[in-house]
Amino acid sequence: MSCTTSPFRLLATLLLAASVSATAKADTVIKTENIQREAVASDLVELAWSDKQQAIFVTSPDWKDEKRSTVLRLDPQTLAVKATIPLEVKGFGVALDDAGNRLYLTEGFNGAVGVVDTASNQHLATIKLQKEENIESAWRKAGMQGEHLDFMLAELKRFKITDGYLYKVREARFDAQTGRLFLPGLGYGVDSVLFVVNTRTQKLEKIIPGFGFYAVGIAIDEKGRRVFVSNMQGQLMTVNADTLALTAKHEIQADQLLNLVYDPQGNRVLGVDQGIDRDKYRNYHLKETYNRRSSGHRLFALNADDGKLLASVETDEIPIGLLLDEQNQRVFVTNRNGVRVDKGDGTLSVFDAKTLQHLQTLPLPPHPNSLTLDAKSNTLFVTVKNDGESKKAGKAESIVRIQQ
């Protein structure tokens, strides 16, 4: 759908939306009585379903004292905490090797990956991805100068940063065939990279350069041996999962695909575009004005071979996570509907996977975030984060269990 819409097309779109809404209401995908919610911990981020352990694992970073950060093991029926796994630092994103009883955690502010044993509920190791360094010196060494350097140095001063890590790591994907872990490194002031970890040796195998401004999204086509990475300058990159060669870089119609999934039935890459204004940072990085291609707040379907647009539909504002339910051919998208707001009004959108037709929107306030699925029981799990009022009140963040 174009970013600019004629009055006639707008009217047609509204009529179609009303028709779709009426259809969804008559044939509801998720019923309210099938939604269960439990407050779990002060902070929750990403979660994974372990079919082998019949348990949910969720990261729970502690922002006040990171040595109190944990991974929580939850009962899938009651959402009760069955085990608390202590961590040395904050963990965020997760990637599960269920056969190997391993959960990998992105330690985004510590330049590393954590390893948890899901059978014994123990933190086993930390795999370093990068060294801490003086940020200003690293920028100058990389050739940053002029207005870009001045702007970034002012940002360092504003956040009171001197030393740190050049790359922030938020997402990870595990490749069962090679035992590799793929992690986009979002470049802070420099071009992004892709970290590759050999989980069999527990060591960093390779750092692949060339991923542009703010590489964030990642998905794997295990059968086709492809790794897809999106950045926030309208690009989708493809890496050969076996040779680790960067084989393609496509200009796409989405500006900033935050999270991705691969759809093997349609050979598509699905992704959500947040629509958040990052123009100033992006323009300084690119040394030119970037012309936006999308209005944001959308779900995109791209041809996995060439990145061409197949479909694009509106979500609610600021979509974050997405999950493809291949069995039921549904796409679920979490929408924050606000950033740093006092009162959150987040939702969960449901789409038909083949057509991207909107089927249903469920209120899940304040801010739904990450999703995982128990495909055998048709059960969806969602983390829900606090808004400003909830944080001030000291409320715990929640896990939602949805029986389809």
ZAMARGU-4260 file (C-alpha; in steps of 0.2 Angstrom, whole numbers, plus 5000, padded with zeros to 4 digits):
<rodrens>
0) 5000/5000/5000 | 5007/5017/4995 | 5011/5030/5009 | 5001/5043/5000 | 4982/5038/4997
5) 4969/5047/4987 | 4952/5051/4995 | 4944/5038/4984 | 4956/5024/4989 | 4955/5029/5007
10) 4936/5027/5006 | 4938/5010/4998 | 4951/5005/5011 | 4939/5010/5025 | 4925/5001/5018
15) 4936/4985/5016 | 4942/4987/5034 | 4924/4988/5040 | 4920/4972/5030 | 4936/4963/5037
20) 4932/4969/5055 | 4914/4962/5053 | 4920/4946/5047 | 4933/4944/5061 | 4920/4948/5074
25) 4909/4934/5067 | 4923/4922/5066 | 4934/4927/5081 | 4952/4920/5080 | 4955/4922/5099
30) 4941/4922/5112 | 4943/4933/5128 | 4939/4919/5139 | 4955/4910/5132 | 4967/4923/5138
35) 4976/4921/5155 | 4987/4934/5162 | 4999/4933/5177 | 5011/4946/5185 | 5028/4938/5185
40) 5043/4949/5189 | 5048/4968/5189 | 5056/4966/5171 | 5053/4954/5157 | 5059/4954/5140
45) 5060/4939/5128 | 5054/4922/5130 | 5055/4905/5122 | 5045/4889/5122 | 5054/4873/5126
50) 5045/4858/5119 | 5058/4846/5127 | 5056/4854/5144 | 5038/4858/5143 | 5042/4875/5150
55) 5043/4893/5146 | 5060/4902/5148 | 5060/4921/5150 | 5073/4934/5153 | 5071/4945/5168
60) 5085/4959/5168 | 5087/4970/5184 | 5090/4988/5179 | 5095/4993/5197 | 5107/4979/5201
65) 5111/4969/5186 | 5119/4955/5196 | 5101/4951/5202 | 5096/4948/5184 | 5088/4931/5180
70) 5081/4919/5168 | 5064/4912/5174 | 5057/4895/5170 | 5038/4895/5170 | 5024/4882/5171
75) 5015/4883/5154 | 4998/4880/5162 | 4998/4891/5177 | 5013/4903/5172 | 5020/4900/5190
80) 5039/4902/5192 | 5046/4885/5194 | 5064/4890/5194 | 5075/4905/5195 | 5091/4905/5186
85) 5104/4918/5192 | 5114/4928/5179 | 5129/4939/5182 | 5123/4953/5170 | 5107/4958/5161
90) 5100/4946/5147 | 5088/4952/5134 | 5085/4942/5118 | 5084/4923/5117 | 5088/4909/5105
95) 5084/4891/5110 | 5094/4875/5105 | 5080/4863/5112 | 5089/4847/5107 | 5105/4853/5116
100) 5096/4859/5132 | 5104/4877/5129 | 5096/4894/5130 | 5107/4908/5123 | 5105/4926/5129
105) 5110/4942/5121 | 5119/4952/5135 | 5117/4968/5125 | 5126/4980/5136 | 5140/4968/5140
110) 5147/4963/5123 | 5143/4945/5126 | 5131/4930/5125 | 5125/4920/5140 | 5123/4901/5140
115) 5110/4893/5151 | 5107/4874/5153 | 5088/4872/5152 | 5088/4854/5159 | 5098/4859/5175
120) 5092/4877/5176 | 5110/4884/5178 | 5119/4898/5170 | 5135/4889/5162 | 5145/4902/5153
125) 5148/4918/5145 | 5154/4920/5127 | 5163/4937/5123 | 5159/4945/5107 | 5169/4961/5108
130) 5180/4971/5119 | 5176/4986/5129 | 5185/5002/5122 | 5185/5021/5123 | 5171/5025/5111
135) 5178/5042/5106 | 5195/5034/5101 | 5186/5020/5091 | 5176/5033/5082 | 5191/5043/5077
140) 5200/5028/5072 | 5185/5023/5061 | 5186/5040/5052 | 5172/5049/5060 | 5174/5068/5059
145) 5166/5085/5057 | 5148/5087/5061 | 5145/5069/5063 | 5158/5067/5076 | 5152/5083/5085
150) 5135/5076/5086 | 5140/5059/5092 | 5151/5066/5105 | 5137/5077/5112 | 5127/5061/5113
155) 5141/5053/5123 | 5141/5068/5135 | 5122/5068/5137 | 5122/5049/5142 | 5138/5051/5152
160) 5147/5037/5142 | 5166/5036/5139 | 5170/5018/5138 | 5159/5004/5131 | 5155/4992/5117
165) 5153/4998/5099 | 5140/4986/5095 | 5123/4983/5104 | 5116/4965/5102 | 5098/4962/5105
170) 5092/4947/5094 | 5100/4930/5091 | 5095/4915/5080 | 5101/4897/5082 | 5105/4886/5067
175) 5103/4868/5072 | 5112/4861/5056 | 5129/4870/5060 | 5127/4874/5079 | 5130/4892/5075
180) 5122/4907/5083 | 5119/4922/5072 | 5118/4939/5081 | 5117/4956/5072 | 5128/4969/5080
185) 5120/4986/5079 | 5134/4998/5076 | 5134/5013/5088 | 5142/5027/5077 | 5149/5014/5065
190) 5142/5002/5052 | 5134/4986/5059 | 5141/4969/5059 | 5135/4951/5061 | 5142/4941/5075
195) 5144/4922/5072 | 5146/4910/5087 | 5151/4892/5086 | 5141/4885/5100 | 5150/4868/5099
200) 5167/4877/5104 | 5158/4891/5114 | 5169/4903/5104 | 5166/4918/5092 | 5169/4911/5075
205) 5168/4927/5064 | 5163/4945/5063 | 5155/4949/5046 | 5155/4967/5041 | 5144/4977/5029
210) 5127/4979/5037 | 5125/4997/5037 | 5115/5008/5049 | 5107/5000/5064 | 5106/4981/5059
215) 5092/4974/5070 | 5081/4961/5062 | 5086/4943/5059 | 5078/4927/5053 | 5084/4910/5046
220) 5079/4899/5032 | 5087/4883/5038 | 5083/4872/5023 | 5088/4885/5011 | 5104/4889/5021
225) 5100/4908/5022 | 5101/4921/5036 | 5092/4937/5033 | 5097/4953/5042 | 5087/4970/5041
230) 5094/4987/5045 | 5086/5004/5048 | 5091/5011/5031 | 5079/5001/5020 | 5090/4986/5017
235) 5088/4967/5018 | 5104/4957/5018 | 5107/4938/5014 | 5121/4928/5022 | 5125/4910/5017
240) 5123/4900/5033 | 5136/4888/5028 | 5150/4898/5020 | 5146/4914/5030 | 5147/4925/5014
245) 5137/4940/5012 | 5128/4936/4996 | 5115/4949/4993 | 5110/4967/4999 | 5093/4973/4993
250) 5085/4990/4994 | 5067/4987/5001 | 5052/4998/5003 | 5052/4997/5022 | 5063/5009/5031
255) 5067/5000/5048 | 5062/4982/5049 | 5064/4979/5068 | 5060/4960/5069 | 5059/4947/5055
260) 5052/4929/5053 | 5055/4918/5037 | 5040/4910/5029 | 5045/4894/5021 | 5028/4891/5012
265) 5028/4907/5003 | 5047/4910/5003 | 5044/4927/5011 | 5052/4937/5024 | 5040/4945/5036
270) 5044/4960/5046 | 5037/4975/5056 | 5042/4993/5053 | 5041/5003/5069 | 5039/5020/5061
275) 5049/5029/5075 | 5059/5044/5069 | 5077/5040/5068 | 5081/5053/5054 | 5094/5063/5063
280) 5105/5048/5068 | 5103/5040/5051 | 5106/5056/5041 | 5122/5059/5051 | 5128/5041/5048
285) 5124/5041/5030 | 5131/5058/5027 | 5116/5062/5016 | 5097/5064/5018 | 5088/5048/5018
290) 5071/5049/5010 | 5058/5038/5019 | 5050/5024/5009 | 5037/5019/5022 | 5024/5027/5033
295) 5029/5015/5047 | 5018/5006/5059 | 5016/4992/5046 | 5018/4973/5043 | 5028/4969/5027
300) 5030/4954/5016 | 5045/4953/5005 | 5051/4941/4992 | 5065/4932/5001 | 5075/4930/4984
305) 5076/4948/4979 | 5068/4959/4993 | 5053/4965/4982 | 5037/4970/4991 | 5024/4957/4990
310) 5012/4965/5003 | 5011/4979/5016 | 4997/4982/5029 | 4994/4993/5044 | 4997/4987/5061
315) 4993/4998/5077 | 5007/5010/5081 | 5025/5005/5085 | 5024/4986/5081 | 5038/4977/5090
320) 5037/4958/5089 | 5030/4946/5077 | 5027/4927/5076 | 5022/4916/5062 | 5011/4901/5066
325) 5013/4890/5051 | 5001/4877/5057 | 4986/4889/5058 | 4993/4901/5045 | 4992/4916/5057
330) 5004/4931/5060 | 5004/4939/5077 | 5011/4956/5080 | 5013/4965/5096 | 5010/4984/5096
335) 5017/4996/5109 | 5005/5010/5105 | 5017/5023/5113 | 5035/5025/5120 | 5038/5031/5137
340) 5020/5035/5140 | 5012/5036/5157 | 4997/5025/5152 | 5000/5012/5139 | 4987/5005/5127
345) 4996/4991/5118 | 4988/4978/5107 | 4990/4961/5099 | 4986/4961/5080 | 4981/4945/5071
350) 4983/4943/5052 | 4980/4929/5040 | 4998/4923/5035 | 4994/4920/5016 | 4985/4936/5013
355) 4990/4947/5027 | 4972/4951/5029 | 4968/4959/5047 | 4958/4947/5057 | 4958/4953/5075
360) 4965/4966/5087 | 4966/4962/5105 | 4970/4974/5119 | 4985/4969/5129 | 4990/4984/5139
365) 5001/4992/5144 | 5015/4986/5131 | 5015/4969/5124 | 5033/4964/5118 | 5039/4947/5114
370) 5030/4931/5108 | 5033/4912/5108 | 5022/4897/5103 | 5018/4880/5109 | 5013/4873/5092
375) 5007/4856/5098 | 4994/4864/5110 | 4990/4879/5100 | 4996/4890/5114 | 5003/4908/5112
380) 5013/4916/5126 | 5017/4935/5126 | 5027/4946/5138 | 5018/4962/5143 | 5029/4977/5149
385) 5025/4991/5160 | 5020/5009/5156 | 5026/5024/5166 | 5012/5023/5179 | 5015/5004/5182
390) 5033/5007/5184 | 5030/5021/5197 | 5018/5010/5206 | 5031/4996/5207 | 5020/4983/5198
395) 5027/4967/5191 | 5027/4964/5172 | 5016/4950/5165 | 5015/4935/5154 | 4999/4932/5144
400) 4994/4914/5139 | 4982/4913/5124 | 4974/4897/5120 | 4969/4897/5101
</rodrens>
